[in-house]
Amino acid sequence: MNIIVTGASRGIGNALVRKLSADPAHHIIALARDAEKLDALAKACIKSNSEAHVHPIAFDLLTPDYSFSLIPKIVEVFDSIDVLVNNAGLLIKKDFAAFSDADFDALMNVNVKSVFKLTRTLLSFFARPSHIVNISSMGGMQGTAKFPGLSLYSAAKGAVSVLTEALAEELSDREIAVNCLAYGAVQTEMLAQAFPGYTAPLNPDKMAEFVAWFATNGHHFFNGKILPVSSSTP
Ligand SMILES: NC(=O)c1ccc[n+]([C@@H]2O[C@H](COP(=O)([O-])OP(=O)(O)OC[C@H]3O[C@@H](n4cnc5c(N)ncnc54)[C@H](OP(=O)(O)O)[C@@H]3O)[C@@H](O)[C@H]2O)c1
């Protein structure tokens, strides 16, 4: 399968690329800003599986234009996409009153606008069938426990969740399934920075095991679904 994973330089995205690369049939584009970490990831994948196909693309999802700056790099690797995992994310934790306009823009741009822009830019490349997996958070689901300081992050993830449902409807005639995984706590740098001292029940490798299966198989079972993936928050 031809797979793109954003936010691959660290955390769950990084673990996901390593997990997917165990299968030599997968060609994986690993996208994030940090080129050194992506190169280290590609080397680590080859070390564990000499037939791994991991292609790092250093790209800032806040770049205004994707068509000229990103698409040529992607089509150098493959010209059709089976799976896109919109995993890159940003968490800023602050009291609501302390949030600046710039915080709002950063949270919405990385968590929501990049999902919109990347998906829109890549639309003509999706195979039939194919699968878009958007990554949300338990806080981005209606009726779940909410945490102080995460109001704007949760609102951004809520937008990702609902965008998933709406997009699945619009893309169904192209055989592109769109689903959303709303994670509970996973022990990554993002979580450690937001909740120092807290230990999550899952590590990135364990979560990546599930996500690797879901990204490559879930579209046969689900479409337009926001699925809670959490053993912590209700
Ligand atoms: N960890 C949790 O407990 C948890 C819970 C619920 C949901 N989530 C969600 O799960 C996803 C992965 O989380 P994580 O904990 O693994 O996060 P993380 O460790 O902070 O990793 C975030 C990734 O996003 C990339 N990224 C951020 N801004 C970017 C930009 N402008 N352009 C390109 N890439 C960018 C980062 O790479 P560069 O810095 O190299 O660009 C990094 O690889 C996120 O969407 C997060 O919101 C996580």
The ligand as a MOL file (V3000), in Angstrom:
LIG
                    3D

  0  0  0     0  0            999 V3000
M  V30 BEGIN CTAB
M  V30 COUNTS 48 52 0 0 0
M  V30 BEGIN ATOM
M  V30 1 N -0.4130 11.8010 23.0410 0
M  V30 2 C -1.6730 11.8430 23.4310 0
M  V30 3 O -2.0110 11.5670 24.5940 0
M  V30 4 C -2.7390 12.2290 22.4580 0
M  V30 5 C -4.0770 12.1640 22.8880 0
M  V30 6 C -5.0830 12.5220 21.9960 0
M  V30 7 C -4.7690 12.8930 20.6970 0
M  V30 8 N -3.4580 12.9580 20.3180 0 CHG=1
M  V30 9 C -3.1790 13.3630 18.9410 0
M  V30 10 O -2.3940 12.3580 18.3230 0
M  V30 11 C -1.5300 12.9390 17.3510 0
M  V30 12 C -0.0850 12.5470 17.6630 0
M  V30 13 O 0.2010 12.9990 18.9710 0
M  V30 14 P 1.6110 12.8270 19.6670 0
M  V30 15 O 1.3490 12.7930 21.1230 0
M  V30 16 O 2.3970 11.7570 18.9940 0 CHG=-1
M  V30 17 O 2.2460 14.2760 19.3370 0
M  V30 18 P 3.7740 14.7910 19.2500 0
M  V30 19 O 4.6830 13.8260 19.8990 0
M  V30 20 O 3.7550 16.2000 19.7310 0
M  V30 21 O 4.0200 14.7660 17.6720 0
M  V30 22 C 3.3860 15.7070 16.8640 0
M  V30 23 C 3.9030 15.5520 15.4660 0
M  V30 24 O 3.2750 16.5680 14.6440 0
M  V30 25 C 4.2770 17.1760 13.8510 0
M  V30 26 N 3.9360 18.5700 13.5410 0
M  V30 27 C 3.5530 19.5360 14.4050 0
M  V30 28 N 3.4160 20.7030 13.7630 0
M  V30 29 C 3.7070 20.4680 12.4500 0
M  V30 30 C 3.7580 21.2700 11.2850 0
M  V30 31 N 3.4990 22.5820 11.3190 0
M  V30 32 N 4.0910 20.6990 10.1120 0
M  V30 33 C 4.3730 19.3820 10.0570 0
M  V30 34 N 4.3470 18.5600 11.1200 0
M  V30 35 C 4.0150 19.0990 12.3020 0
M  V30 36 C 5.5400 17.1150 14.7190 0
M  V30 37 O 6.7030 17.1170 13.9040 0
M  V30 38 P 7.7300 18.3500 13.7020 0
M  V30 39 O 7.8070 19.0820 15.0030 0
M  V30 40 O 8.9950 17.6800 13.2760 0
M  V30 41 O 7.1080 19.1330 12.6050 0
M  V30 42 C 5.4010 15.7500 15.3680 0
M  V30 43 O 5.9500 14.7410 14.5350 0
M  V30 44 C -1.7630 14.4500 17.4180 0
M  V30 45 O -2.7010 14.8330 16.4460 0
M  V30 46 C -2.3620 14.6330 18.8170 0
M  V30 47 O -3.1410 15.8050 18.9030 0
M  V30 48 C -2.4500 12.6350 21.1550 0
M  V30 END ATOM
M  V30 BEGIN BOND
M  V30 1 1 1 2
M  V30 2 2 2 3
M  V30 3 1 2 4
M  V30 4 1 4 5
M  V30 5 2 4 48
M  V30 6 2 5 6
M  V30 7 1 6 7
M  V30 8 2 7 8
M  V30 9 1 8 9
M  V30 10 1 8 48
M  V30 11 1 9 10
M  V30 12 1 9 46
M  V30 13 1 10 11
M  V30 14 1 11 12
M  V30 15 1 11 44
M  V30 16 1 12 13
M  V30 17 1 13 14
M  V30 18 2 14 15
M  V30 19 1 14 16
M  V30 20 1 14 17
M  V30 21 1 17 18
M  V30 22 2 18 19
M  V30 23 1 18 20
M  V30 24 1 18 21
M  V30 25 1 21 22
M  V30 26 1 22 23
M  V30 27 1 23 24
M  V30 28 1 23 42
M  V30 29 1 24 25
M  V30 30 1 25 26
M  V30 31 1 25 36
M  V30 32 1 26 27
M  V30 33 1 26 35
M  V30 34 2 27 28
M  V30 35 1 28 29
M  V30 36 1 29 30
M  V30 37 2 29 35
M  V30 38 1 30 31
M  V30 39 2 30 32
M  V30 40 1 32 33
M  V30 41 2 33 34
M  V30 42 1 34 35
M  V30 43 1 36 37
M  V30 44 1 36 42
M  V30 45 1 37 38
M  V30 46 2 38 39
M  V30 47 1 38 40
M  V30 48 1 38 41
M  V30 49 1 42 43
M  V30 50 1 44 45
M  V30 51 1 44 46
M  V30 52 1 46 47
M  V30 END BOND
M  V30 END CTAB
M  END
